[in-house]
Amino acid sequence: MTTLDMKNNQWTLAARPVGLIKDTDFKHSTAPVSAPKEGQILVRNSLISVDPAMRSWMNEGKSYMESIRIGDVMRAGGAGYVVQSQDSRFSVGDAVTGAVGVQEYAILEAKDATKVDATSAPLSSYLNVLGIPGFTAYFGLLEVGQLKQGETVLVSGAAGAVGSSVGQIAKVKGCRVVGIAGGPEKCKYLTETLGFDAAVDYKSPDVRKLLAVACKDGVDVYFDNVGGAILDLALARLRPRARIVLSGAVSQYNNTERGEGPKNYMALLMFRARMEGFVIFDYEARYPEAQAQLREWLAAGKIKSHEDIADSLMAFPSALRRLFEGANTGKMLVKLRDGAGAV
Ligand SMILES: NC(=O)c1ccc[n+]([C@@H]2O[C@H](COP(=O)([O-])OP(=O)(O)OC[C@H]3O[C@@H](n4cnc5c(N)ncnc54)[C@H](OP(=O)(O)O)[C@@H]3O)[C@@H](O)[C@H]2O)c1
């Protein structure tokens, strides 16, 4: 292996977390940067995507992806620029996204990297509305949820990356949208900035009543990002033939024991409803289709791409924790540099 005269700053997994992650679950270290081999590219990362799913990858045992081994670089998506290429499809200076890991430099197989146009949209959008969160919202709503114009959509985790795209896409599709989020400020953001029709603060002691008022005629599609007690409340508000889209269950990811299932599941029977989970990677072949449509809506000002950016690689553990503390609004990212910034 040929190494280059550069140092790679990295976060590796130091321990399997119990409950909410701690700084000591990770280790910061430096490693040599190796030169790319035939068919590979070397990427200098600019932005790292911080995702709730990271928490489940840190557990032992198999989920929809292998768990990360102790000592391995934390798995992460991200975006950056090619600094060396051993593949004819990529040139030095190309902007790319891919599974770069929580580190400064990444070697990627060229076939697994995606070239993006950082002149037509900011690089950060490709990790948000024009990337996995946007695709999750798009296919979750339109394919799994079979959304139709004029329907009522309820979405939890509504001020986060996936949730804010869900609500905005549903508005473009002519639906009534109700968002569930933690705290009055996020609720105000949903109605005043993103154009949702109503927002419900799930931290309010009156959440059940507030949800009943906001969804007084029932819900056709419930897009569930959080699971737990909120899923049960949503199940009580279904309309006949409702669809519940299981995107994630962020309220359960720090559980030390297996969480309980929904108590209200008989609502599915009563309302002839359907609940279906999905993993966005199954739609990979159709990402270009979703990106083209989302790009058009973004350029037309019909949807917004809002990111919450921590300003150094060192902030990674606290940035991940922010997702579970509800401290982020929009897509959580870690920035490594604006071209030439410090790590
Ligand atoms: N199925 C797929 O293929 C796929 C792909 C990508 C993401 N996802 C899922 O989509 C969901 C959202 O991901 P994201 O990246 O967009 O994250 P995000 O919504 O930007 O961040 C997580 C949000 O979850 C909320 N939250 C945290 N703890 C909570 C709790 N105990 N109860 C209720 N809400 C809680 C917080 O908002 P509040 O302040 O409102 O609490 C926080 O901002 C996750 O479940 C993720 O796993 C699924």
The ligand as an ORCA input file, in Angstrom:
! r2SCAN-3c Opt
* xyz 0 1
  N     -36.245      4.119      5.881
  C     -35.141      4.675      5.382
  O     -34.563      4.199      4.404
  C     -34.616      5.912      6.041
  C     -33.624      6.697      5.429
  C     -33.176      7.857      6.097
  C     -33.690      8.180      7.344
  N     -34.638      7.366      7.895
  C     -35.223      7.676      9.200
  O     -35.865      8.923      9.131
  C     -35.957      9.452     10.447
  C     -35.503     10.905     10.435
  O     -34.125     10.941     10.105
  P     -33.404     12.346      9.820
  O     -32.071     12.052      9.295
  O     -34.332     13.202      9.061
  O     -33.236     12.912     11.290
  P     -33.817     14.284     11.848
  O     -35.307     14.192     11.798
  O     -33.167     15.409     11.145
  O     -33.315     14.285     13.359
  C     -33.906     13.502     14.314
  C     -35.078     14.222     14.973
  O     -35.816     13.258     15.720
  C     -36.517     13.902     16.741
  N     -36.450     13.099     17.972
  C     -35.340     12.751     18.662
  N     -35.669     12.002     19.742
  C     -37.034     11.888     19.705
  C     -37.972     11.241     20.552
  N     -37.597     10.547     21.638
  N     -39.277     11.330     20.225
  C     -39.681     12.029     19.128
  N     -38.842     12.666     18.297
  C     -37.523     12.578     18.586
  C     -35.862     15.262     16.990
  O     -36.785     16.279     16.630
  P     -37.780     16.926     17.750
  O     -37.103     18.150     18.241
  O     -39.009     17.186     16.962
  O     -37.925     15.906     18.823
  C     -34.681     15.266     16.008
  O     -34.461     16.516     15.433
  C     -35.121      8.551     11.351
  O     -35.978      7.653     12.023
  C     -34.260      7.803     10.361
  O     -33.811      6.566     10.858
  C     -35.106      6.268      7.258
*
